[in-house]
């Protein structure tokens, strides 16, 4: 899993570009990367343009991140492709996560 | 501690591999399955859906099949083409405790998002048929996906 980070200290935001597959083997790696920014940003944007697919292990990771960020800010999913959007819809997670249109 | 067994061909099962039921080994299974499914002409989108379903099944086995074991047991995965149905069968076999994941489908409420239980829902959504059998001391779960 590769990450592209763009942190903006002025508005306390970070855009984390994810590249690869978020599955049972990589979701923990993503979680560890997100954890680095939880306390220092108010807006965390996950750019899914480079994500091929996400499994339920990845969904649990997103819910954990959303719960953490919602205590003092927000988590946003950006550039969500058809395959990932379908997984979110099947599981109903599109209704509780902030997914940009 | 015995080392994990990385993916290797099964000598006695055509089109089959075996590996330890350890999550960190999933990329090895994923790579093999992707090559197999792409090789028989399955569309890219369907291949991705089968990889998601296989991730869920493999993770389930890693989590529940071999409790209290210092080193996890093995998972055997095999496939076969069914030309008459234009579909592919992928079979997961483990020797762990009896567990039928399909029973949990009927217990879930599909409209309520929940942290747990999403995996089997995805498996159901992304396959055309699912079958579970317990043969001797083995759990056998078969996923079927049409080629088109």
gemmi code that builds the backbone of each chain (N, CA, C; Angstrom):
import gemmi

chains = {
    "A": [
        ("UNK", (0.851, -1.195, 0.000), (0.000, 0.000, 0.000), (0.889, 1.248, 0.000)),
        ("UNK", (0.616, 2.157, -0.926), (1.376, 3.402, -1.008), (0.486, 4.564, -0.615)),
        ("UNK", (1.102, 5.557, 0.028), (0.354, 6.724, 0.490), (0.954, 8.002, -0.088)),
        ("UNK", (0.073, 8.914, -0.483), (0.505, 10.255, -0.880), (-0.112, 11.235, 0.112)),
        ("UNK", (0.726, 11.962, 0.812), (0.244, 12.824, 1.891), (0.366, 14.295, 1.513)),
        ("UNK", (-0.714, 15.044, 1.701), (-0.680, 16.497, 1.550), (-1.319, 17.093, 2.806)),
        ("UNK", (-0.479, 17.550, 3.698), (-1.005, 18.112, 4.950), (-0.990, 19.633, 4.879)),
        ("UNK", (-2.097, 20.236, 5.272), (-2.206, 21.691, 5.307), (-2.317, 22.127, 6.764)),
        ("UNK", (-1.240, 22.681, 7.285), (-1.219, 23.050, 8.700), (-2.149, 24.211, 8.987)),
        ("UNK", (-2.329, 25.116, 7.993), (-3.148, 26.311, 8.210), (-4.604, 25.958, 8.520)),
        ("UNK", (-5.170, 25.068, 7.740), (-6.588, 24.732, 7.987), (-6.739, 23.367, 8.671)),
        ("UNK", (-5.644, 22.866, 9.200), (-5.663, 21.606, 9.949), (-6.332, 20.469, 9.167)),
        ("UNK", (-5.873, 20.293, 7.957), (-6.429, 19.205, 7.147), (-5.308, 18.374, 6.542)),
        ("UNK", (-5.681, 17.186, 6.162), (-4.729, 16.320, 5.461), (-5.482, 15.544, 4.392)),
        ("UNK", (-4.859, 15.434, 3.238), (-5.388, 14.573, 2.179), (-4.455, 13.383, 2.066)),
        ("UNK", (-5.005, 12.211, 2.288), (-4.187, 10.992, 2.218), (-4.623, 10.189, 0.993)),
        ("UNK", (-3.751, 10.146, 0.012), (-4.035, 9.356, -1.175), (-3.668, 7.901, -0.946)),
        ("UNK", (-4.624, 7.028, -1.171), (-4.411, 5.592, -0.965), (-4.232, 4.924, -2.320)),
        ("UNK", (-3.254, 4.059, -2.410), (-2.995, 3.380, -3.685), (-2.799, 1.892, -3.457)),
        ("UNK", (-3.719, 1.098, -4.005), (-3.607, -0.344, -3.867), (-4.931, -0.973, -3.485)),
        ("UNK", (-4.847, -2.074, -2.768), (-6.035, -2.818, -2.355), (-6.122, -2.815, -0.838)),
        ("UNK", (-7.295, -2.462, -0.335), (-7.469, -2.438, 1.117), (-8.137, -3.744, 1.518)),
        ("UNK", (-7.338, -4.697, 1.923), (-7.861, -6.022, 2.256), (-7.406, -6.424, 3.655)),
        ("UNK", (-7.589, -7.709, 3.955), (-7.281, -8.182, 5.307), (-5.793, -8.032, 5.634)),
        ("UNK", (-4.951, -8.037, 4.603), (-3.509, -7.956, 4.840), (-3.004, -6.518, 4.920)),
        ("UNK", (-3.730, -5.570, 4.334), (-3.223, -4.189, 4.265), (-3.989, -3.192, 5.130)),
        ("UNK", (-5.170, -3.575, 5.631), (-6.002, -2.603, 6.353), (-5.317, -2.078, 7.614)),
        ("UNK", (-4.540, -2.936, 8.276), (-3.842, -2.495, 9.485), (-2.767, -1.458, 9.147)),
        ("UNK", (-2.131, -1.655, 8.011), (-1.111, -0.709, 7.545), (-1.742, 0.661, 7.279)),
        ("UNK", (-2.930, 0.652, 6.673), (-3.643, 1.913, 6.434), (-4.022, 2.553, 7.765)),
        ("UNK", (-4.538, 1.745, 8.681), (-4.936, 2.264, 9.994), (-3.767, 2.946, 10.698)),
        ("UNK", (-2.594, 2.329, 10.618), (-1.405, 2.906, 11.260), (-1.035, 4.245, 10.615)),
        ("UNK", (-1.214, 4.363, 9.307), (-0.893, 5.612, 8.614), (-1.870, 6.718, 9.036)),
        ("UNK", (-3.156, 6.378, 9.099), (-4.158, 7.387, 9.477), (-3.934, 7.862, 10.902)),
        ("UNK", (-3.539, 6.942, 11.754), (-3.350, 7.252, 13.175), (-2.340, 8.386, 13.380)),
        ("UNK", (-1.407, 8.514, 12.470), (-0.376, 9.540, 12.596), (-0.963, 10.950, 12.572)),
        ("UNK", (-2.141, 11.113, 11.978), (-2.688, 12.451, 11.760), (-3.936, 12.751, 12.599)),
        ("UNK", (-4.459, 11.762, 13.311), (-5.710, 11.941, 14.040), (-5.696, 13.173, 14.940)),
        ("UNK", (-4.606, 13.322, 15.712), (-4.595, 14.372, 16.730), (-4.242, 15.747, 16.173)),
        ("UNK", (-3.704, 15.797, 14.960), (-3.228, 17.086, 14.458), (-4.109, 17.713, 13.387)),
        ("UNK", (-5.127, 17.000, 12.932), (-5.993, 17.577, 11.888), (-7.461, 17.531, 12.319)),
        ("UNK", (-8.220, 18.462, 11.720), (-9.670, 18.470, 11.966), (-10.427, 17.858, 10.780)),
        ("UNK", (-9.796, 17.896, 9.626), (-10.409, 17.281, 8.444), (-9.427, 16.296, 7.823)),
        ("UNK", (-9.856, 15.058, 7.732), (-9.040, 14.038, 7.090), (-9.767, 13.579, 5.829)),
        ("UNK", (-9.111, 13.787, 4.688), (-9.706, 13.391, 3.408), (-8.939, 12.195, 2.865)),
        ("UNK", (-9.655, 11.109, 2.630), (-9.021, 9.918, 2.049), (-9.343, 9.887, 0.565)),
        ("UNK", (-8.308, 9.978, -0.247), (-8.490, 9.977, -1.701), (-8.404, 8.539, -2.209)),
        ("UNK", (-9.548, 8.053, -2.699), (-9.652, 6.655, -3.116), (-9.374, 6.452, -4.606)),
        ("UNK", (-8.868, 7.469, -5.276), (-8.671, 7.351, -6.729), (-7.783, 6.161, -7.093)),
        ("UNK", (-6.862, 5.815, -6.202), (-5.938, 4.730, -6.514), (-6.285, 3.410, -5.847)),
        ("UNK", (-7.514, 3.307, -5.323), (-7.900, 2.083, -4.617), (-8.669, 1.156, -5.555)),
        ("UNK", (-8.175, -0.042, -5.721), (-8.826, -1.008, -6.616), (-10.041, -1.647, -5.958)),
        ("UNK", (-9.884, -2.048, -4.704), (-11.048, -2.588, -3.993), (-10.837, -2.504, -2.490)),
        ("UNK", (-11.943, -2.673, -1.767), (-11.885, -2.672, -0.302), (-12.729, -3.836, 0.193)),
        ("UNK", (-12.222, -4.552, 1.185), (-12.980, -5.659, 1.772), (-13.512, -5.212, 3.133)),
        ("UNK", (-14.172, -6.129, 3.838), (-14.809, -5.730, 5.097), (-13.785, -5.351, 6.162)),
        ("UNK", (-12.581, -5.904, 6.083), (-11.530, -5.486, 7.024), (-11.236, -4.005, 6.832)),
        ("UNK", (-11.239, -3.562, 5.589), (-11.043, -2.148, 5.293), (-12.206, -1.301, 5.772)),
        ("UNK", (-13.412, -1.839, 5.654), (-14.593, -1.099, 6.119), (-14.523, -0.866, 7.629)),
        ("UNK", (-14.115, -1.890, 8.368), (-13.997, -1.739, 9.827), (-12.954, -0.679, 10.165)),
        ("UNK", (-11.882, -0.664, 9.407), (-10.843, 0.343, 9.610), (-11.409, 1.743, 9.376)),
        ("UNK", (-12.233, 1.890, 8.329), (-12.832, 3.200, 8.034), (-13.784, 3.642, 9.135)),
        ("UNK", (-14.563, 2.695, 9.648), (-15.509, 3.039, 10.721), (-14.756, 3.486, 11.968)),
        ("UNK", (-13.674, 2.786, 12.289), (-12.854, 3.192, 13.437), (-12.302, 4.599, 13.235)),
        ("UNK", (-11.808, 4.870, 12.031), (-11.242, 6.192, 11.738), (-12.329, 7.263, 11.809)),
        ("UNK", (-13.505, 6.936, 11.292), (-14.619, 7.893, 11.309), (-15.037, 8.211, 12.745)),
        ("UNK", (-15.088, 7.181, 13.581), (-15.464, 7.385, 14.991), (-14.443, 8.275, 15.691)),
        ("UNK", (-13.177, 8.045, 15.413), (-12.122, 8.849, 16.039), (-12.179, 10.292, 15.561)),
        ("UNK", (-12.280, 10.483, 14.255), (-12.273, 11.841, 13.702), (-13.529, 12.622, 14.079)),
        ("UNK", (-14.657, 11.929, 14.201), (-15.913, 12.634, 14.492), (-15.926, 13.258, 15.889)),
        ("UNK", (-14.969, 12.877, 16.728), (-14.901, 13.464, 18.078), (-14.408, 14.906, 18.043)),
        ("UNK", (-13.671, 15.266, 16.980), (-13.161, 16.634, 16.927), (-13.107, 17.182, 15.501)),
        ("UNK", (-13.607, 16.420, 14.541), (-13.554, 16.867, 13.155), (-14.354, 15.938, 12.274)),
        ("UNK", (-13.837, 15.699, 11.066), (-14.581, 14.800, 10.175), (-13.638, 14.029, 9.250)),
        ("UNK", (-14.154, 12.898, 8.796), (-13.446, 12.065, 7.827), (-14.257, 12.102, 6.531)),
        ("UNK", (-13.576, 12.323, 5.414), (-14.250, 12.421, 4.119), (-13.599, 11.453, 3.140)),
        ("UNK", (-14.419, 10.729, 2.367), (-13.905, 9.852, 1.323), (-14.077, 10.558, -0.020)),
        ("UNK", (-12.994, 10.675, -0.768), (-13.003, 11.418, -2.042), (-12.609, 10.494, -3.200)),
        ("UNK", (-13.147, 10.797, -4.370), (-12.809, 10.047, -5.598), (-13.042, 8.546, -5.435)),
        ("UNK", (-14.200, 8.228, -4.870), (-14.536, 6.818, -4.654), (-15.043, 6.211, -5.971)),
        ("UNK", (-14.370, 5.194, -6.443), (-14.723, 4.575, -7.717), (-15.930, 3.662, -7.607)),
        ("UNK", (-16.323, 3.140, -8.756), (-17.544, 2.326, -8.836), (-17.473, 1.098, -7.938)),
        ("UNK", (-16.333, 0.405, -7.971), (-16.231, -0.848, -7.210), (-16.319, -0.596, -5.702)),
        ("UNK", (-15.581, 0.402, -5.228), (-15.600, 0.695, -3.786), (-16.970, 1.249, -3.385)),
        ("UNK", (-17.552, 2.083, -4.234), (-18.869, 2.643, -3.928), (-19.913, 1.529, -3.806)),
        ("UNK", (-19.779, 0.519, -4.648), (-20.723, -0.601, -4.595), (-20.596, -1.358, -3.275)),
        ("UNK", (-19.345, -1.563, -2.815), (-19.136, -2.234, -1.521), (-19.779, -1.419, -0.398)),
        ("UNK", (-19.626, -0.102, -0.449), (-20.209, 0.757, 0.579), (-21.737, 0.664, 0.546)),
        ("UNK", (-22.298, 0.568, -0.648), (-23.760, 0.503, -0.769), (-24.300, -0.847, -0.304)),
        ("UNK", (-23.597, -1.916, -0.664), (-24.042, -3.260, -0.259), (-24.102, -3.365, 1.260)),
        ("UNK", (-23.123, -2.767, 1.921), (-23.033, -2.870, 3.383), (-23.780, -1.743, 4.100)),
        ("UNK", (-24.240, -0.755, 3.346), (-24.960, 0.363, 3.954), (-24.048, 1.420, 4.555)),
        ("UNK", (-22.735, 1.245, 4.380), (-21.793, 2.180, 4.989), (-21.767, 3.530, 4.277)),
        ("UNK", (-22.328, 3.585, 3.076), (-22.415, 4.872, 2.379), (-23.315, 5.843, 3.130)),
        ("UNK", (-24.169, 5.320, 4.018), (-25.094, 6.170, 4.767), (-24.467, 6.744, 6.036)),
        ("UNK", (-23.388, 6.135, 6.499), (-22.797, 6.639, 7.749), (-21.415, 7.265, 7.544)),
        ("UNK", (-20.816, 7.025, 6.381), (-19.541, 7.676, 6.071), (-19.795, 8.858, 5.144)),
        ("UNK", (-18.942, 9.865, 5.238), (-19.075, 11.042, 4.369), (-18.368, 10.736, 3.046)),
        ("UNK", (-19.165, 10.440, 2.032), (-18.610, 10.108, 0.713), (-18.940, 11.244, -0.245)),
        ("UNK", (-17.901, 11.880, -0.776), (-18.131, 12.961, -1.732), (-18.718, 12.412, -3.017)),
        ("UNK", (-19.656, 13.162, -3.593), (-20.256, 12.755, -4.884), (-19.319, 13.087, -6.028)),
    ],
    "B": [
        ("UNK", (8.433, -22.427, 17.615), (7.166, -22.300, 16.892), (7.369, -22.697, 15.423)),
        ("UNK", (6.449, -23.486, 14.895), (6.523, -23.886, 13.499), (6.277, -22.680, 12.609)),
        ("UNK", (7.021, -22.593, 11.520), (6.844, -21.453, 10.632), (5.577, -21.595, 9.801)),
        ("UNK", (5.078, -20.445, 9.339), (3.903, -20.459, 8.479), (4.253, -21.102, 7.147)),
        ("UNK", (3.256, -21.790, 6.602), (3.476, -22.368, 5.272), (3.004, -21.385, 4.206)),
        ("UNK", (3.917, -20.941, 3.399), (3.535, -20.061, 2.298), (2.820, -20.880, 1.234)),
        ("UNK", (2.224, -20.176, 0.282), (1.386, -20.859, -0.709), (2.221, -21.851, -1.517)),
        ("UNK", (1.660, -23.036, -1.715), (2.340, -24.034, -2.542), (1.309, -24.924, -3.224)),
        ("UNK", (1.673, -25.427, -4.384), (0.782, -26.284, -5.160), (0.503, -27.568, -4.398)),
        ("UNK", (-0.726, -28.044, -4.511), (-1.076, -29.320, -3.912), (-0.708, -30.438, -4.884)),
        ("UNK", (0.101, -31.375, -4.463), (0.520, -32.432, -5.392), (-0.624, -33.356, -5.795)),
        ("UNK", (-1.610, -33.503, -4.907), (-2.659, -34.493, -5.177), (-3.986, -33.862, -5.617)),
        ("UNK", (-4.011, -32.539, -5.741), (-5.245, -31.876, -6.173), (-4.919, -30.987, -7.365)),
        ("UNK", (-5.537, -31.304, -8.497), (-5.306, -30.493, -9.677), (-5.873, -29.103, -9.439)),
        ("UNK", (-5.144, -28.095, -9.859), (-5.599, -26.703, -9.726), (-5.794, -26.291, -8.276)),
        ("UNK", (-4.949, -26.791, -7.388), (-5.118, -26.447, -5.992), (-3.830, -25.976, -5.331)),
        ("UNK", (-4.005, -25.182, -4.284), (-2.861, -24.729, -3.489), (-3.203, -24.874, -2.013)),
        ("UNK", (-2.207, -24.806, -1.171), (-2.464, -24.768, 0.266), (-1.527, -23.757, 0.900)),
        ("UNK", (-2.007, -23.186, 2.009), (-1.199, -22.212, 2.754), (-1.732, -22.130, 4.173)),
        ("UNK", (-0.923, -21.583, 5.056), (-1.362, -21.422, 6.442), (-2.502, -20.407, 6.524)),
        ("UNK", (-3.388, -20.628, 7.468), (-4.507, -19.710, 7.684), (-4.014, -18.504, 8.480)),
        ("UNK", (-3.261, -17.662, 7.798), (-2.689, -16.462, 8.423), (-2.948, -15.272, 7.508)),
        ("UNK", (-3.555, -14.229, 8.082), (-3.992, -13.089, 7.270), (-2.881, -12.488, 6.421)),
        ("UNK", (-1.679, -12.454, 6.963), (-0.591, -11.802, 6.234), (-0.224, -12.547, 4.957)),
        ("UNK", (-0.728, -13.777, 4.811), (-0.428, -14.541, 3.602), (-1.470, -14.324, 2.515)),
        ("UNK", (-2.519, -13.548, 2.813), (-3.573, -13.367, 1.813), (-3.054, -12.847, 0.471)),
        ("UNK", (-2.106, -11.910, 0.451), (-1.629, -11.443, -0.861), (-1.117, -12.566, -1.761)),
        ("UNK", (-0.573, -13.627, -1.173), (-0.101, -14.755, -1.987), (-1.285, -15.472, -2.639)),
        ("UNK", (-2.332, -15.675, -1.838), (-3.539, -16.318, -2.372), (-4.204, -15.406, -3.407)),
        ("UNK", (-4.237, -14.132, -3.094), (-4.846, -13.146, -3.984), (-4.157, -13.157, -5.360)),
        ("UNK", (-2.841, -13.188, -5.349), (-2.089, -13.175, -6.603), (-2.383, -14.433, -7.427)),
        ("UNK", (-2.416, -15.567, -6.742), (-2.691, -16.836, -7.438), (-4.104, -16.837, -8.027)),
        ("UNK", (-5.074, -16.435, -7.215), (-6.466, -16.423, -7.676), (-6.677, -15.456, -8.839)),
        ("UNK", (-6.050, -14.304, -8.739), (-6.201, -13.306, -9.804), (-5.678, -13.861, -11.120)),
        ("UNK", (-4.549, -14.559, -11.045), (-3.972, -15.150, -12.248), (-4.893, -16.227, -12.813)),
        ("UNK", (-5.452, -17.052, -11.918), (-6.351, -18.131, -12.338), (-7.610, -17.558, -12.995)),
        ("UNK", (-8.260, -16.635, -12.312), (-9.550, -16.132, -12.793), (-9.392, -15.299, -14.063)),
        ("UNK", (-8.344, -14.513, -14.115), (-8.079, -13.748, -15.342), (-7.745, -14.699, -16.480)),
        ("UNK", (-7.047, -15.773, -16.134), (-6.613, -16.744, -17.142), (-7.750, -17.493, -17.806)),
        ("UNK", (-8.874, -17.642, -17.101), (-10.012, -18.349, -17.712), (-10.982, -17.371, -18.372)),
        ("UNK", (-10.599, -16.109, -18.433), (-11.398, -15.140, -19.177), (-12.451, -14.410, -18.384)),
        ("UNK", (-12.358, -14.429, -17.065), (-13.352, -13.702, -16.263), (-13.109, -12.195, -16.398)),
        ("UNK", (-14.165, -11.407, -16.589), (-13.990, -9.952, -16.696), (-13.333, -9.364, -15.447)),
        ("UNK", (-12.591, -8.275, -15.647), (-11.822, -7.657, -14.569), (-12.698, -7.346, -13.340)),
        ("UNK", (-13.854, -6.785, -13.586), (-14.733, -6.407, -12.479), (-15.159, -7.638, -11.661)),
        ("UNK", (-15.455, -8.730, -12.362), (-15.844, -9.968, -11.677), (-14.669, -10.555, -10.909)),
        ("UNK", (-13.475, -10.424, -11.471), (-12.277, -10.914, -10.769), (-12.126, -10.166, -9.444)),
        ("UNK", (-12.287, -8.844, -9.490), (-12.155, -8.042, -8.265), (-13.212, -8.468, -7.229)),
        ("UNK", (-14.416, -8.742, -7.702), (-15.479, -9.173, -6.786), (-15.152, -10.525, -6.161)),
        ("UNK", (-14.566, -11.418, -6.950), (-14.175, -12.723, -6.399), (-13.020, -12.588, -5.414)),
        ("UNK", (-12.144, -11.622, -5.656), (-11.040, -11.408, -4.702), (-11.580, -10.876, -3.378)),
        ("UNK", (-12.572, -10.005, -3.444), (-13.194, -9.517, -2.206), (-13.848, -10.682, -1.466)),
        ("UNK", (-14.611, -11.497, -2.200), (-15.284, -12.640, -1.568), (-14.260, -13.603, -0.967)),
        ("UNK", (-13.167, -13.831, -1.681), (-12.145, -14.759, -1.193), (-11.427, -14.201, 0.027)),
        ("UNK", (-11.229, -12.899, 0.051), (-10.641, -12.229, 1.218), (-11.510, -12.515, 2.449)),
        ("UNK", (-12.821, -12.380, 2.263), (-13.735, -12.580, 3.394), (-13.693, -14.027, 3.903)),
        ("UNK", (-13.700, -14.969, 2.975), (-13.706, -16.381, 3.379), (-12.379, -16.745, 4.051)),
        ("UNK", (-11.290, -16.311, 3.445), (-9.971, -16.611, 4.008), (-9.826, -15.991, 5.401)),
        ("UNK", (-10.268, -14.738, 5.541), (-10.192, -14.054, 6.831), (-11.016, -14.785, 7.886)),
        ("UNK", (-12.188, -15.255, 7.462), (-13.058, -16.000, 8.363), (-12.364, -17.261, 8.887)),
        ("UNK", (-11.719, -17.960, 7.975), (-11.008, -19.180, 8.366), (-9.853, -18.831, 9.313)),
        ("UNK", (-9.121, -17.759, 8.969), (-8.003, -17.334, 9.834), (-8.498, -16.992, 11.246)),
        ("UNK", (-9.686, -16.408, 11.326), (-10.195, -15.922, 12.610), (-10.799, -17.022, 13.476)),
        ("UNK", (-11.443, -17.999, 12.839), (-12.273, -18.917, 13.624), (-11.947, -20.407, 13.509)),
        ("UNK", (-11.252, -20.797, 12.447), (-11.111, -22.247, 12.221), (-10.170, -22.919, 13.215)),
        ("UNK", (-9.123, -22.209, 13.582), (-8.093, -22.854, 14.399), (-7.823, -22.072, 15.684)),
        ("UNK", (-8.800, -22.026, 16.586), (-8.585, -21.285, 17.833), (-7.577, -22.007, 18.737)),
        ("UNK", (-6.900, -21.219, 19.533), (-5.984, -21.770, 20.538), (-4.839, -22.591, 19.965)),
        ("UNK", (-4.489, -22.322, 18.710), (-3.329, -23.005, 18.147), (-2.196, -22.011, 17.997)),
        ("UNK", (-1.032, -22.413, 18.435), (0.111, -21.512, 18.347), (0.433, -21.200, 16.888)),
        ("UNK", (0.360, -22.223, 16.060), (0.567, -22.015, 14.624), (-0.713, -22.426, 13.906)),
        ("UNK", (-1.235, -21.558, 13.048), (-2.516, -21.875, 12.415), (-2.441, -23.076, 11.495)),
        ("UNK", (-3.590, -23.727, 11.320), (-3.676, -24.854, 10.409), (-3.679, -24.393, 8.966)),
        ("UNK", (-3.923, -25.345, 8.085), (-3.834, -25.054, 6.653), (-5.202, -24.792, 6.023)),
        ("UNK", (-5.164, -24.047, 4.929), (-6.336, -23.845, 4.074), (-5.960, -24.367, 2.695)),
        ("UNK", (-6.845, -25.156, 2.123), (-6.641, -25.597, 0.749), (-7.634, -24.850, -0.139)),
        ("UNK", (-7.147, -24.353, -1.243), (-8.007, -23.631, -2.183), (-7.803, -24.248, -3.560)),
        ("UNK", (-8.912, -24.586, -4.202), (-8.816, -25.170, -5.539), (-9.899, -24.562, -6.422)),
        ("UNK", (-9.728, -24.738, -7.710), (-10.722, -24.173, -8.632), (-10.983, -25.136, -9.762)),
        ("UNK", (-12.153, -24.977, -10.380), (-12.435, -25.741, -11.600), (-13.387, -24.950, -12.468)),
        ("UNK", (-13.172, -25.111, -13.744), (-14.016, -24.463, -14.734), (-15.222, -25.357, -14.981)),
        ("UNK", (-16.405, -24.757, -15.076), (-17.607, -25.519, -15.413), (-18.116, -24.995, -16.757)),
        ("UNK", (-17.593, -25.567, -17.846), (-17.898, -25.032, -19.183), (-19.386, -25.032, -19.496)),
        ("UNK", (-20.085, -26.070, -19.004), (-21.519, -26.156, -19.321), (-22.317, -25.001, -18.710)),
        ("UNK", (-21.806, -24.454, -17.635), (-22.494, -23.332, -16.988), (-21.767, -22.004, -17.199)),
        ("UNK", (-20.663, -22.067, -17.937), (-19.856, -20.857, -18.149), (-19.544, -20.184, -16.810)),
        ("UNK", (-19.062, -20.990, -15.880), (-18.766, -20.455, -14.548), (-17.498, -21.092, -13.985)),
        ("UNK", (-17.033, -20.509, -12.899), (-15.852, -21.024, -12.206), (-16.227, -21.291, -10.747)),
        ("UNK", (-15.759, -22.419, -10.252), (-15.942, -22.768, -8.841), (-14.627, -22.581, -8.105)),
        ("UNK", (-14.660, -21.900, -6.970), (-13.477, -21.813, -6.117), (-13.844, -22.437, -4.774)),
        ("UNK", (-13.049, -23.397, -4.355), (-13.382, -24.185, -3.162), (-12.375, -23.942, -2.051)),
        ("UNK", (-12.870, -23.576, -0.880), (-12.030, -23.383, 0.306), (-12.268, -24.550, 1.251)),
        ("UNK", (-11.183, -25.141, 1.702), (-11.304, -26.313, 2.573), (-10.362, -26.148, 3.771)),
        ("UNK", (-10.909, -26.314, 4.979), (-10.053, -26.279, 6.168), (-10.449, -27.411, 7.103)),
        ("UNK", (-9.559, -27.729, 8.022), (-9.816, -28.821, 8.967), (-10.085, -28.284, 10.355)),
        ("UNK", (-10.637, -27.101, 10.411), (-10.896, -26.463, 11.694), (-12.249, -26.835, 12.276)),
        ("UNK", (-12.641, -26.078, 13.297), (-13.926, -26.349, 13.947), (-15.053, -26.115, 12.948)),
        ("UNK", (-16.130, -26.872, 13.110), (-17.263, -26.765, 12.184), (-17.859, -25.365, 12.238)),
        ("UNK", (-18.006, -24.765, 11.074), (-18.588, -23.427, 11.016), (-19.218, -23.216, 9.643)),
        ("UNK", (-20.528, -22.983, 9.643), (-21.233, -22.720, 8.401), (-21.559, -21.231, 8.312)),
        ("UNK", (-20.781, -20.474, 7.561), (-21.012, -19.021, 7.495), (-22.340, -18.664, 6.857)),
        ("UNK", (-22.895, -19.568, 6.078), (-24.160, -19.260, 5.398), (-25.325, -19.171, 6.381)),
        ("UNK", (-25.197, -19.848, 7.530), (-26.247, -19.750, 8.546), (-26.396, -18.317, 9.029)),
        ("UNK", (-25.300, -17.577, 9.010), (-25.319, -16.223, 9.541), (-25.968, -15.226, 8.591)),
        ("UNK", (-26.130, -15.644, 7.337), (-26.784, -14.758, 6.377), (-28.200, -14.435, 6.802)),
        ("UNK", (-28.922, -15.453, 7.218), (-30.327, -15.255, 7.548), (-30.511, -14.501, 8.853)),
        ("UNK", (-29.443, -14.423, 9.648), (-29.563, -13.748, 10.941), (-29.282, -12.259, 10.836)),
        ("UNK", (-28.792, -11.828, 9.671), (-28.413, -10.432, 9.539), (-29.551, -9.593, 8.984)),
        ("UNK", (-29.589, -8.362, 9.395), (-30.542, -7.419, 8.839), (-29.800, -6.631, 7.765)),
        ("UNK", (-30.132, -6.834, 6.501), (-29.315, -6.263, 5.420), (-29.389, -4.754, 5.294)),
        ("UNK", (-30.326, -4.100, 5.978), (-30.445, -2.654, 5.792), (-29.764, -1.859, 6.900)),
        ("UNK", (-29.255, -2.546, 7.915), (-28.635, -1.839, 9.026), (-27.117, -1.995, 8.951)),
        ("UNK", (-26.385, -0.896, 8.714), (-24.923, -0.998, 8.683), (-24.385, -1.422, 10.047)),
        ("UNK", (-23.467, -2.327, 10.049), (-22.923, -2.828, 11.311), (-21.471, -3.188, 11.088)),
        ("UNK", (-20.670, -3.062, 12.147), (-19.247, -3.355, 12.020), (-18.992, -4.799, 11.604)),
        ("UNK", (-19.771, -5.717, 12.123), (-19.532, -7.133, 11.859), (-20.580, -7.677, 10.882)),
        ("UNK", (-20.244, -8.784, 10.259), (-21.210, -9.459, 9.398), (-21.246, -8.951, 7.975)),
        ("UNK", (-20.449, -7.945, 7.665), (-20.467, -7.411, 6.305), (-19.777, -8.342, 5.321)),
        ("UNK", (-18.813, -9.093, 5.824), (-18.044, -9.953, 4.950), (-18.909, -10.966, 4.227)),
        ("UNK", (-19.724, -11.678, 4.969), (-20.525, -12.734, 4.342), (-21.595, -12.123, 3.436)),
        ("UNK", (-22.017, -10.914, 3.770), (-22.979, -10.224, 2.905), (-22.328, -9.889, 1.560)),
        ("UNK", (-21.074, -9.485, 1.600), (-20.343, -9.202, 0.363), (-20.131, -10.483, -0.445)),
        ("UNK", (-19.836, -11.569, 0.269), (-19.648, -12.850, -0.419), (-20.929, -13.234, -1.156)),
        ("UNK", (-22.046, -13.068, -0.483), (-23.334, -13.413, -1.100), (-23.617, -12.531, -2.316)),
        ("UNK", (-23.297, -11.251, -2.168), (-23.566, -10.299, -3.246), (-22.690, -10.576, -4.469)),
        ("UNK", (-21.444, -10.953, -4.223), (-20.473, -11.030, -5.310), (-20.287, -12.425, -5.902)),
        ("UNK", (-21.073, -13.378, -5.461), (-21.006, -14.707, -6.072), (-22.393, -15.072, -6.602)),
        ("UNK", (-22.414, -16.057, -7.505), (-23.697, -16.492, -8.054), (-24.252, -17.690, -7.293)),
        ("UNK", (-23.390, -18.400, -6.594), (-23.853, -19.519, -5.763), (-22.847, -19.769, -4.650)),
        ("UNK", (-23.388, -20.200, -3.506), (-22.557, -20.523, -2.343), (-23.013, -21.862, -1.804)),
        ("UNK", (-22.056, -22.677, -1.418), (-22.438, -23.970, -0.864), (-21.480, -24.348, 0.262)),
        ("UNK", (-22.056, -24.782, 1.380), (-21.225, -25.232, 2.503), (-21.525, -26.691, 2.799)),
        ("UNK", (-20.461, -27.468, 2.990), (-20.655, -28.837, 3.474), (-19.604, -29.132, 4.538)),
        ("UNK", (-19.946, -30.020, 5.446), (-18.985, -30.522, 6.433), (-18.743, -31.977, 6.083)),
        ("UNK", (-17.538, -32.285, 5.674), (-17.196, -33.664, 5.311), (-16.103, -34.147, 6.245)),
        ("UNK", (-16.442, -35.112, 7.086), (-15.477, -35.577, 8.078), (-15.124, -34.432, 9.007)),
        ("UNK", (-13.861, -34.098, 9.073), (-13.450, -32.988, 9.946), (-13.162, -31.727, 9.123)),
        ("UNK", (-13.730, -31.654, 7.927), (-13.403, -30.525, 7.061), (-14.608, -29.631, 6.755)),
        ("UNK", (-14.353, -28.337, 6.798), (-15.318, -27.352, 6.296), (-15.003, -27.129, 4.824)),
        ("UNK", (-16.024, -27.220, 3.987), (-15.814, -26.993, 2.550), (-16.812, -25.947, 2.077)),
        ("UNK", (-16.278, -24.823, 1.647), (-17.129, -23.737, 1.169), (-16.806, -23.503, -0.307)),
        ("UNK", (-17.838, -23.560, -1.128), (-17.641, -23.419, -2.573), (-18.315, -22.155, -3.087)),
        ("UNK", (-17.533, -21.335, -3.761), (-18.030, -20.104, -4.372), (-18.115, -20.315, -5.879)),
        ("UNK", (-19.237, -19.966, -6.459), (-19.386, -20.084, -7.911), (-19.657, -18.709, -8.504)),
        ("UNK", (-18.957, -18.430, -9.601), (-19.118, -17.134, -10.273), (-19.201, -17.360, -11.775)),
        ("UNK", (-20.206, -16.777, -12.402), (-20.321, -16.890, -13.859), (-19.225, -16.073, -14.541)),
        ("UNK", (-18.849, -16.527, -15.719), (-17.770, -15.852, -16.441), (-18.239, -14.567, -17.111)),
        ("UNK", (-19.531, -14.417, -17.291), (-20.005, -13.191, -17.949), (-21.232, -12.639, -17.238)),
    ],
}
model = gemmi.Model(1)
for chain_id, residues in chains.items():
    chain = gemmi.Chain(chain_id)
    for i, (resn, *xyz) in enumerate(residues, 1):
        res = gemmi.Residue()
        res.name, res.seqid = resn, gemmi.SeqId(i, " ")
        for name, pos in zip(("N", "CA", "C"), xyz):
            atom = gemmi.Atom()
            atom.name, atom.element = name, gemmi.Element(name[0])
            atom.pos, atom.b_iso = gemmi.Position(*pos), 0.0
            res.add_atom(atom)
        chain.add_residue(res)
    model.add_chain(chain)
structure = gemmi.Structure()
structure.add_model(model)
structure.setup_entities()
